[in-house]
Amino acid sequence: MRMACASLPESALPDETPRNIVILAAGQGKRMRASLPKVLHPLGGKPMLQHVLETARALRPRHLVVVYGHGGEAVRAAWQAENDLLWVLQAPQLGTGHALRKTLPCLDPALPTLVLYGDVPLVSPATLRALLAEAREGLALLTARLPDPRGYGRIVRDQAGKIRAIVEEKDASEAERRIDEINTGIMALPATAPWRWLAALSSRNAQGEYYLTDVVAQAVAEGVPVRSAAPAHLWEIEGVNDKAQLARLERIHQRHRAQSLMEAGAHLLDPERIDIRGDLVCGQDVRIDVGVVFEGRVVLEDGVTVGPYCVIRDAVIHAGARIAAFSHIDGARVGAHAVVGPYARLRPGAELGEHAHVGNFVEIKQSRLGAHSKANHLAYVGDAEVGQRVNIGAGVITCNYDGVNKSRTVIEDDAFIGSDSQLVAPVRVGRGATLGAGTTLTRDAPPEALTVSRPRQTTLPAWKRPQKETDQT
């Protein structure tokens, strides 16, 4: 058995009521039909397990333990830099009771224990706090009533309404299968109790596994109160077993995120057609058109407008900027009141000053475009420092790569770069300089002067265009 169960230092302990939190994430997920471990499948741009971890951390646990199995080191590797996690390998996988039993060396027996699941990603901290409130005097279960309870364990209550047991569907009688109150699997166990209850579990059941749900009957037998709480929304308890369920939760998650944005004041033209795959922060009077995808961390300041079908990743868009349709922005900063697109591409390291313009089919990479500068169409600016009020004409290219090294281009304030010019880096264009159209610049262009590099124009009046031979057959 492999474990990583070192306790956190006392200085890291939270001020809230301490507790253990265990996340069961060892399932193989055969129905996903994928080589990727189930809990690593993304939802809203993050692995499912990441959602559960963030929720668990919101409750400030003393010990946070993840039980992993399928995917082994790939699961651990995804969070190897996070030192607040304790990892326990479950191999072989003999049920949820067996999984929790594996974690006991990592838990503080004097603290209550909350059990979560790595493939139930949308449960909220508010719902879990309600559950924990019910667990103050004993065991608490998160339950729900479903119109179609098939596939879930049923909550069995006595005539007084008290919970007596949980019966898994495969072991349930016909009468028990008609019960519509189901067990979500999420539960809060009292301090010390898991050590004796888990030791007494048996695998004599239809699946030959150690069911964690069997601790309910043990609690009842000992006279420990068993209470329940319900989720604020039914979708909070939905698990993922296949790609269809993952897609369903993705839309629910996106709808919930969109609703939160609109409540905060963002104007979404169609909340059903937005994808937030990370963290999106919006100021006031932000307007987002249809089909926009946000990835990583994106900040849209006050008055930003985003046109349809843009993709924006890890970017800051400053106040009043306008992003036109079909633009891609990745790892870039867009200055206040700047205009980008349509069909523009800002790659990592691109930075636009205020009132800058980047138009259709313009690509900017590792470059700064100063305030009021423009590259309105069909240009590539890479590894460049562009000053203020610079005009970059159509077809301009900064030739920054020689096949081995990348070099920088500097274009000083108020320069004018004529269309179809190539600037072969390293090279500098002086302040107020003008490059004539079609120039290939290989040496610095002096300030306040016209630099032209092209052959003299020649006209041959007697020249005849070649003609195709007439087919004589």
N, C-alpha and C positions, 0 to 999 in steps of 0.2 A: 504494500500500500504506500503510495507516494503522497506526502502532505507538505504543506507550507503553512505552518500554524503559529508563527511567531506573533506575540501580542503587540498591539500598538503601544507606544510609550504613553505614560500617564499624561504628559503635556498635550497629547493629541485628543484626549477624551473630551466629548462634548459636555455642555452644561445641562442638556435635557435629560429626562429619565433614560438611563442607559438600557440597552437591549442588544441581543444578538440578532443579526439578520442573516438568513441562509437563502441563497438563490440556487434552485435546482436547475441545472443546465446541462445535464449529461445525456439527454436523449439523442438517439441517432437520427430521427427524422426521415425514415425511409420514404414516406409519402412525398417529401420534397423532391425526390428524384434528382439529387444534386450532390456533387462532391463536396461542396461547401457545407460545413457544419450548420445545423439549423439555426442556432442562436446567432450566427454571423450574417444571416441574410438581412439585407438592409430594409429598414422601414423609415420613411422620412429622412433618408440619407445617412442613417446611423444603424449599426447592427442592433437587432432586437434586444440583445443582452444589454447594450449600452443604455437603452431606455429604462430598463429595470434597475440598472446600477444607479442612474441619476435619481430615480424615484427613491431607492433605498437610501442614498446619501442625504436626501432631503429630510429623512427621519433621524439623521445623526446617530448611526449605530455605534456601539462600542466595538463589536467585531462584525465584519462583513465578509461572509464566506461564500465562495462559488464552488458548487459541485460540478465538475466537468467529466466528460467521458468521451463521447464520439467527437472526433476531430482533435482530441488530445492537446498537443502543444500548440496547434494553430489557434485554439481558443485562448489559451493562456498568453500566447505571443501578442495577441491583439491589444492586451492591456498590461504588457510587461513593464511599462514605465509607471504604473499606478501602484504605489506602495501601500495603499490602505486595504488591499484585497488579500484574503487568505484563500488558497486553492486546495481543493481535495479531489482526488481522482476516484471515481466510482468505476471499478472494473473487477469482476463483471457487474452488470447492471441488473439488480434484483429487486427493483421497485423503489417507490418513494420513501418508504420506511427505512429500507436499507441505506438509501442515500443520506438521509438525515442522521442515521446512526453513525455513518462514516465521519460526520463533522463533529461529533461530540468532543474529541480531544482539542478542538479549536474554540469551543464555546465556554463561556463562563457560566457554571451551573447556578450561580446566584442571580442570574438575569433571565427575564423572559426571552423567548425566541420567536421571531416572525419568519414564516416560511413563504417565499415567493418563487416564481417560475420564470425561467429565462425566455420561454416562448409565449408569455402573456405580457406583452410589452406596454400596454396602454393603461394599466391600473394607475390611479392617481394617488399622490400623497394624501389628499383629503379623504379619499375612501379608506386608505390604510390607517389614518389617524382615528377614523370612526371605529374601525375594527379593534384597534389597540385600546380604545376607551372601553369597549365591551370586555376586554380581556383582563381588566384590572383585578378581578376576583377569581379568575379561572382560565378556562380554554375558550377561545372565540374563533368562529368560522365565518368566512366571507361566503354568503349564500345568495342565490337569486332564484326567482321564479320565471320559468321559461314556458312559452306556449308549446315548444317541442323540446323536451328534456333528453331526448335520445343521445346516448354517448357519455352522459354524465352520471356520476354517483348521486344517489338520492338521499335527501335528508329525512330521516325517520323521527317523527315526534310522537309523544304520548298524547293522551286525551287532554292534558293540561297545556299542550303546546310546547312542552320542553323537549329539547333535542335528546334523543336516546342513542342514536347510532347513525353512521353513514354506510350505505350499502352500494357497492359497485354494481354497475348495470349487469355485468356478466354473472354476478352472484345473486341478483335481485329476483324476487318472486313476481308474478304477474301483478299482484296488488301493489307492490313496491315500485314497479316500473311505471305505474300510473301517477305516482307522486310528481308534481311539477316543480318542487323546490329542489335545486341542485347544489352540489358542492363544487365550488370553484377550485378547490385545492389550496387556496391561500388561507393560512391559519396563524393564530398567535397562541403559543403554548406558555403555560406558567413556568416560573423558575423551578428547577430541580426535577420536575415531573418527567421530561423527556428521557432522562437517564433510566428510570424504572419502566416507563411505558414502552420505549423502543426495545429494551431487552426482552420484553415479554411477547413481542410480535411473532406471529406464525405465518408461514407461507402456504398453509393448507387452504387454498382457494382456487378459483377457476384458472387464474393466470400463473399460479405457483410463485407469487411474488410477496414481498413484505409490504403491505399497504400502510401508509402513514395514517390513513383514515381510521384504521382500527384503534387508534389511541382514544377516539371519542368514546367507544364502549368502555374502555378502561377508566376514563375520567368519570363516566356515569357510575361505574361500579364503586369508585372511591368516594363518590359524593362531591366531586369537584364540579362547580357550576360550568355548564356549557352554554354559551350564548352565541348570537349571530349578529352580523351586520350586513347590509346590502350595499352594492356599489351605487354611486351617483348615476352612472350610465351603464347600461348592459354591455356596451362595447368594451368597457374596461376589463371585463373578465374573459373576453374572447381570446382563445389561444390560436396558434398557427401550427397546422399539421401539413398543409400543402400549399402550392403556389396560389391557388384560388383564394384560400383564406388570407394569405399574405396580401394579395391584391385588394381584397375587401377591406382589410384593416388599413391599408395605405390610403384608400379614399376616405375612410372615416377620419383618419389622422389628419389628412389634408383639409377636410371640411372643418374640423375642429380648429386647426390653426388659422384657417381663413376667417372663421367666425371671430376668433380672438383679435385678429388684425382689424376687422371692421368695427368691432366694439371699441377699439382704441383709436378709431378715426380714419383708418386707411380706406381709400376708395378702390374697391376691387370691381372691375366691370362685370366679371362673372366668377364668383367664389368657387364654382365647380371646376374652373379651368385655371388652376394655379398649383404649382408644386414647390413646396419648401422642403429641401433636403438638407437641413442644417438649422442655422439660427438666422432669422430675419428680424432686424430692428428698423422700425419705421417712425419718422417724425410726423409732424402734422401735415395735412393736405397732400399726402402722397397718393398718386394715382397709378394703378397697375392694370394694364390691359390683359387680354386673354392669352393663355398658353405660355406664360412666363415661368421659367424654372430658376429657382434660387438654390445654390449649393454652398456648403461651408458656412462661413459667417459673412453676412451682407448687411451693410448699414445704408439705409436710404434716409437722407436728412430731409428737412422740411421742404415741401413743394416739389419734390422730385417726381417726374413723370417717366414711366417705363412703358414703351410701346409693345405691341403684340409679339409673341414668339421669340423673346430674348432669352438668353442663358447668361446668368450672372453668378459668378463664383468668387468667394473670398475677396470682396470688393467694398470700397467706401465710395458712395455717390453723394457729393456735397449738395448743399441747398440749391434748389431751383434748377438743377441740371435736367436735361431731357435726353432720354435714351430712346432712339427711334427703333422701329421694327427690325426683327431678325438680327440684332446685334449680339455679339458674344464678348463678355467682359470677364476676365479671369485674372485674379491677383493684381488688380489695378485700382487706382484712385482717380476719380473724375471730379474736377474742380467745380466750384459754384457757378451755376448758370452756363455750364458747358453744354455742347450739343454733340451727341454721338449717334452715328448711323444715318439712314438704315444700312444694314449689311456691313457694319464695321466690326473689327476684331481688335480688342485690347488684350494683349497677352501679359503674363506676369512681369511686373516691374514697370508697366506703363503708368504714367502720371500726367494728367492733363491739368493745366492751370485754369483759372476762372475765365469764363467766356471763350474757351478754346473750342474749335470745331474740328471734328473728325468725321468725314462723310463716308459715302458708300464705297465698299471694297477697299478700305484703308486698313492697314495692319500696323499696330504700334507694339513694340516689344522692348523692354528694358530701356525705356526712353522717357524723357520729360519733355512735354510740349508746353511752352510758357503761356502766360495769360494772353488772350486775344489772338493767338496763333491759329492757323488753319491748314488742314490737309483735307481737302473736301472730296477727293475722289481718286481711286486707283493708285495708291502709293504705299510704299513700305518704309517704315522708319524704325530701324533697329539699332540698339546700342548708341543712342544719340542724345545730345543735350541741345534742345531747341529753345531759343530765347523767346522774348515777347514780340507780338505783332509780326510774326514770320508767316509768309505765305508759301506753302509747298504745293506746287502745281501737279496736275495729273501725270501719272506714270513715273513719278520720282522714286528712286530707290537709293537708300543708304547701303552701300556694299560693305557690310560689316564683317564678313567671314571669308577667310582665304582658304578654307579647307582644314585648317589646323587652329588658327588663332582668331579671336574676335577683337575688333578694334572699334574705337569710338569716333563718332562724328560730332563736331560742335558747330552749331549754326547760331550766330549771335543775333541780338535784337534787330528787328526791322529788316532782316534780309528777305530777298525775293528769290525763290528757287523756281526757275522756269520748267515747263512741262517736259517730261521724258528725259530728265537729267539723272545721271548716276554719280553719286558722291562716294569715291573709293576711299574707305577709311584706312588709316587715321588721317583726317583732313579737317580743316577749319574754314568756315565761311565767316568773314568779318562782318562787323556791325554795318547795317545798311547796304550790304553788297547785293548785287544782282547777278544771277546766273542765267545766261540766255538759254532758251529752250534747246534741248538735245545735247547739252554739255556733259562731257565726261570729265569730272573733276578729280585729278590725281594729286594736285598740289593745293596749298592753301589759297583761298580767294581773298584778296585784300578788301578792307572795308570801303564803303562808299564808291565802289567801282563796278563796272560791268565786266564779267568774265565769260568768255564764249570759247567753246572748244568743239568745232565741227568743221568739215571741209567746206571750201568755197562753193557756192551754188553754181552749177554749169548747165546751160541749155544747148542741146544738139538739135537744131531745127530740121535736119535732113534724116534724122533717125527714124527707122520704121520698126514697129512692133513685130516680133516674129509671128508667123501665121502657121496654122496647122496645115499639113499637106492634104490635098483633096483625095478622097478615096476613089481610085480609078476602077475598082472591081465592079 
